[in-house]
Amino acid sequence: MMTVYKISQAPEEYMSFSISAEELTQKMGGRFKARFNGKPQLENWTQPNAYFYSDEGCTKIPDITCWAIGNLVLNQKAFDILGDTIAQYGEFLPTNCEGIPYYIYNSLSIIDDSAVDASKSEQDIDLGVFMGVKSLGFHDDKASEHILFKTNFDKKVSLFCNDRFKNLIMENSLHGLSFETELV
């Protein structure tokens, strides 16, 4: 049986990746939204400049981290290791971070709603408005088919993975991500 994980960054250990709103507006005008919503962006992408920062005082730069809503950011090492494996599930958007090339990974893999286990999942709906997710579970046999994916159940906010992706990260000593079995 394969485990599903929610991917998050590890800000207590590694610096966070950011692109200023001014930079995004200057490079892409009004057509940019940080929430890619599982839709291709490469055609309209203009390479922005990014930076790392830390509110926690840490100084370690990650090999792979998260940015905005459910996107990964890979340095060249992580891209070289993971690129061929995850390319079929999304696209790479080039960026420049303090003079070094990085790649924002936009996941285009949205799993079918039948992969969500309704007996373990509940949305938070208030007066007919989606407020978030109270609980989430997947049918392992359906969710494990995708190495990386998003789901409509949480409005494509989180990025999930299976053991295969987590093992690639661990086996290749790529640092910066946290893998949570608590999916909300």
Backbone torsions as a table, in degrees:
resi	resn	phi	psi	omega
1	MET	NA	134.9	-178.1
2	MET	-96.8	139.5	179.0
3	THR	-90.4	144.1	173.5
4	VAL	-103.4	136.4	-179.5
5	TYR	-123.5	147.5	168.6
6	LYS	-91.2	130.2	-178.4
7	ILE	-91.7	132.9	174.0
8	SER	-142.4	165.9	178.1
9	GLN	-84.3	165.8	179.3
10	ALA	-113.0	74.5	-173.3
11	PRO	-67.7	-20.6	178.6
12	GLU	-73.5	-17.5	-179.6
13	GLU	-112.2	-29.2	-173.1
14	TYR	-130.1	152.6	177.6
15	MET	-66.2	155.9	-179.5
16	SER	-96.8	147.5	179.8
17	PHE	-92.7	138.5	179.0
18	SER	-149.3	152.8	171.4
19	ILE	-128.9	127.6	-176.8
20	SER	-67.8	149.2	177.7
21	ALA	-60.4	-36.1	179.0
22	GLU	-63.6	-41.7	179.1
23	GLU	-63.7	-44.6	-179.9
24	LEU	-65.1	-41.8	178.8
25	THR	-65.4	-42.8	179.8
26	GLN	-63.0	-43.2	-176.4
27	LYS	-79.7	-36.1	-172.2
28	MET	-123.6	0.9	177.7
29	GLY	61.1	-149.4	-176.2
30	GLY	-79.8	-1.3	-176.2
31	ARG	-86.1	-0.3	-177.3
32	PHE	-96.0	136.3	171.0
33	LYS	-135.7	128.8	-178.4
34	ALA	-63.8	-23.1	177.1
35	ARG	-90.5	100.3	-175.1
36	PHE	-73.7	-20.7	173.1
37	ASN	57.8	30.8	177.2
38	GLY	72.7	18.7	-178.8
39	LYS	-112.0	145.0	179.3
40	PRO	-59.8	142.3	-179.1
41	GLN	-123.9	-14.6	-170.1
42	LEU	-58.5	-37.7	-177.4
43	GLU	-59.4	-34.8	-178.6
44	ASN	-105.6	9.1	-174.6
45	TRP	-81.2	132.2	172.3
46	THR	-120.6	120.5	-171.1
47	GLN	-53.5	113.1	177.2
48	PRO	-90.7	165.3	173.1
49	ASN	-94.9	139.6	-177.0
50	ALA	-126.0	177.5	178.1
51	TYR	-154.0	163.6	174.1
52	PHE	-108.2	145.1	176.8
53	TYR	-144.6	165.6	177.7
54	SER	-145.4	128.4	172.2
55	ASP	-89.2	-14.1	-175.2
56	GLU	-95.4	-4.3	-179.1
57	GLY	84.6	3.4	179.0
58	CYS	-78.7	155.5	-176.0
59	THR	-122.7	3.7	-178.4
60	LYS	-82.4	130.9	177.2
61	ILE	-94.5	129.7	-176.6
62	PRO	-75.8	156.5	171.3
63	ASP	-78.0	-34.3	-178.8
64	ILE	-147.9	136.5	-177.6
65	THR	-150.2	-173.3	178.9
66	CYS	-110.4	153.6	174.8
67	TRP	-144.4	142.9	177.7
68	ALA	53.6	-137.0	-174.1
69	ILE	-103.5	98.7	173.0
70	GLY	72.3	28.4	177.0
71	ASN	-113.3	147.2	174.6
72	LEU	-99.0	156.6	173.2
73	VAL	-128.2	126.5	-176.1
74	LEU	-119.5	137.4	169.3
75	ASN	-80.9	-179.4	-175.6
76	GLN	-62.5	-39.2	178.8
77	LYS	-59.9	-49.0	-179.4
78	ALA	-65.0	-39.5	178.4
79	PHE	-62.2	-44.7	180.0
80	ASP	-62.6	-35.8	-178.5
81	ILE	-79.4	-43.4	-171.3
82	LEU	-99.8	-20.8	-170.4
83	GLY	-49.2	-53.5	-178.0
84	ASP	-64.9	-34.2	-177.2
85	THR	-72.9	-41.2	-174.5
86	ILE	-98.1	-7.0	-178.6
87	ALA	-57.9	-34.0	-178.4
88	GLN	-70.0	-12.7	-178.4
89	TYR	-106.7	2.5	-178.2
90	GLY	-177.9	-162.6	-178.4
91	GLU	-134.7	156.7	179.7
92	PHE	-107.1	128.2	-179.8
93	LEU	-111.8	115.7	-175.9
94	PRO	-70.4	144.9	173.6
95	THR	-144.8	165.7	-179.9
96	ASN	-121.5	123.7	-178.3
97	CYS	-119.5	103.6	179.4
98	GLU	54.4	42.4	177.2
99	GLY	85.7	1.2	-177.2
100	ILE	-116.1	134.5	179.0
101	PRO	-70.0	135.8	173.6
102	TYR	-132.0	165.2	-178.4
103	TYR	-131.1	123.1	173.7
104	ILE	-86.9	128.7	-179.6
105	TYR	-101.1	117.7	177.7
106	ASN	-101.0	109.6	179.9
107	SER	-72.8	127.3	178.0
108	LEU	-108.1	4.1	-178.1
109	SER	-91.2	108.6	177.9
110	ILE	-112.7	115.5	-177.3
111	ILE	-75.1	152.4	179.6
112	ASP	-63.2	145.2	-179.9
113	ASP	-58.6	-23.4	179.1
114	SER	-67.5	-14.3	177.6
115	ALA	-78.5	-17.7	177.9
116	VAL	-80.3	128.0	178.3
117	ASP	-82.7	103.3	-176.0
118	ALA	-60.2	-28.1	-179.3
119	SER	-73.7	-15.6	-179.5
120	LYS	-116.2	7.3	-171.9
121	SER	-128.4	139.6	177.5
122	GLU	-149.1	130.0	174.5
123	GLN	-87.3	152.9	174.7
124	ASP	-96.8	105.3	-178.8
125	ILE	-114.9	125.6	179.3
126	ASP	-123.2	115.5	-178.3
127	LEU	53.6	38.9	177.7
128	GLY	82.5	2.7	-178.1
129	VAL	-107.7	129.9	177.3
130	PHE	-67.6	120.7	-179.4
131	MET	-107.6	-13.3	-177.8
132	GLY	149.1	-159.9	-178.3
133	VAL	-124.8	130.4	177.8
134	LYS	-85.2	-39.9	179.1
135	SER	-151.7	154.0	-177.6
136	LEU	-150.6	133.3	175.4
137	GLY	-144.3	154.4	-178.6
138	PHE	-122.7	154.6	167.8
139	HIS	-78.0	112.3	-173.6
140	ASP	-54.7	-38.4	-177.3
141	ASP	-64.5	-31.3	-179.5
142	LYS	-88.2	-41.5	-177.9
143	ALA	-71.4	-29.2	-176.0
144	SER	-74.0	-8.5	178.6
145	GLU	-69.8	-20.7	-177.3
146	HIS	-112.1	128.7	-179.5
147	ILE	-70.6	-35.8	175.5
148	LEU	-135.9	142.3	179.4
149	PHE	-164.2	163.7	170.5
150	LYS	-120.9	169.6	179.2
151	THR	-136.0	146.3	175.1
152	ASN	-67.9	-22.2	-176.7
153	PHE	-58.0	-37.9	177.9
154	ASP	-105.6	21.6	178.5
155	LYS	61.9	31.8	176.3
156	LYS	60.9	33.8	-179.3
157	VAL	-81.8	-43.3	-174.7
158	SER	-100.7	156.4	174.3
159	LEU	-110.0	130.9	-178.1
160	PHE	-117.8	159.4	178.0
161	CYS	-145.8	172.7	175.4
162	ASN	-111.5	-177.9	-178.9
163	ASP	-58.1	-33.6	-177.5
164	ARG	-60.5	-45.0	178.5
165	PHE	-67.2	-47.7	179.7
166	LYS	-57.1	-43.9	-179.8
167	ASN	-64.4	-37.7	176.2
168	LEU	-60.6	-40.8	178.4
169	ILE	-63.7	-49.1	-176.9
170	MET	-67.9	-46.2	-177.9
171	GLU	-63.5	-27.7	-178.0
172	ASN	-102.8	11.4	177.6
173	SER	50.4	46.2	174.6
174	LEU	-89.7	129.3	-172.9
175	HIS	-113.2	146.6	172.7
176	GLY	132.2	-13.5	-178.0
177	LEU	-108.5	156.2	172.6
178	SER	-121.6	140.1	-178.9
179	PHE	-115.7	114.0	-175.0
180	GLU	-105.7	131.2	174.6
181	THR	-85.6	-19.0	170.6
182	GLU	-80.7	108.9	-167.2
183	LEU	-82.8	-4.6	175.9
184	VAL	-127.0	NA	NA
